[in-house]
Each structure stands twice: as structure tokens, then as C-alpha cells.
Amino acid sequence: MVADRGKKDGYFDNDKDTETFYSELLWLCVNQ
């Protein structure tokens, strides 16, 4: 998953940022 890869690569500062990114990406995909 994209969010997990971003977390692994140090793109996000913390778990909250990772979860927010995932939630917003999911919303965009569902509502496009």
C-alpha cells in the first residue's frame, strides 16, 4: 500500500500523518 511504503521510506513524521494520508487518498479514489 502507498501509505505503508511512505512510512517505511520516512516520508511521514508519525503514524497520524500516515493514517491521514491514507484516509485522504481513499476519499479521493472513492469520490473521483
C-alpha positions as CSV (number, residue, x, y, z in Angstrom):
1,M,0.0,0.0,0.0
2,V,1.2,3.5,-0.8
3,A,0.9,4.8,2.8
4,D,2.9,1.9,4.2
5,R,5.6,2.5,1.7
6,G,5.7,6.2,2.5
7,K,6.0,5.4,6.2
8,K,8.8,2.8,5.6
9,D,10.7,5.3,3.4
10,G,10.5,8.0,6.1
11,Y,8.1,10.3,4.1
12,F,5.7,10.7,7.1
13,D,6.8,12.0,10.5
14,N,4.4,9.8,12.5
15,D,1.6,7.3,12.4
16,K,-1.1,10.0,12.5
17,D,0.3,11.6,9.3
18,T,0.4,8.1,7.6
19,E,-3.3,7.5,8.6
20,T,-4.3,10.9,7.4
21,F,-2.6,10.4,4.1
22,Y,-4.3,7.0,3.6
23,S,-7.7,8.4,4.6
24,E,-7.5,11.3,2.2
25,L,-6.2,9.2,-0.6
26,L,-9.0,6.7,-0.1
27,W,-11.6,9.5,-0.1
28,L,-10.1,10.8,-3.4
29,C,-10.2,7.4,-5.1
30,V,-13.8,6.7,-4.0
31,N,-15.2,10.1,-4.9
32,Q,-13.5,10.8,-8.2
